[in-house]
């Protein structure tokens, strides 16, 4: 007798607990789950033990195949004018989720899956997880009726898989709101040890990062992923409409500044003292170079008393010069801090 092939579903998998529980719920009902992880320029996907590492670990523990989809230029383009606006930071949660589900839909069509699941919980997040927002996300991703949210499914309208008998309402959860008691109880039942916190490492929800991102999009018509990677590090100073300085705060950031420097960028560091690397980017970089040398010196171990040499590199170190200057005074540069 030939064993009946399991029906397939696609899961949007984050590093958090809720999406893992959604996968376990579907596996316990006999579905074969294939996972999709979404990477954007604004998550910490590849930073050490960032969410990408966590997701790969979770996928292995759950025994599911994992496909990673990178939303790069199209995500940046969406961020210029998100159709459904921003949250409290610069987070376009509804448009973002719709893009994620579109990517999952593509995978669903490729493997012949029946529907898509996610770990979303009704009322957990103010912008994207209330009833009308969930419906909007389905409509925008062209998945009306085909997104199942197992943790809150019994509180939500019937989906097509439910109407067709693929899943039963009594097997869906009734979790609502921000408390995690029910999820932690489920994790215990499914044998998920050391359950992680809620998923989502999106920098756009961080207010301080949001201010930097807004400044970048205001002054740069189409930011690149390189511009966005620079947003993640250092102290930022907006010197004029077209020029910005970023000063490293530790060795890792200094290394990143060197790695991200483009041929026309100016990179500064104190010649004879321990201190930061700083990167000056923009059309008017040359005219700000002495001022930026002084700021670089201010964050170094250089003494206040006497002028010191600051090295200026261009063309990735191929061109070098020196500026002899004194440390900048805080009242002269802090007004430019983003």
Secondary structure, 3 states (H helix, E strand, C coil): CCCCCCCEEEEECCCCHHHHHHHHHHHHCCCEEEEEEEEECCCCCCCCCCHHHHHHHHHHHHCCEEEEEEECHHHHHHHHCCCCCCCCCCCCHHHHHHHHHHHHHHHHHHHCCCEEECCCCECCCCCCCCHHHHHHHHHHCCCCCCEECCCCHHHCCCCHHHHCCCCCHHHCCCCECCCCHHHHHHHHHCCCCCCCCCCCCCHHHCHHHHHHHHHHHHHCCCCCHHHHHHHCCCEEEEEECCEEEEECCCHHHHHHHHHHCCCCCEEEEECCCCCCCEEEEECCCHHHHHHHHHHHHHCCCCCCCCCEEEEEEECCCCEEEEEEECCCCHHHHHHHEC
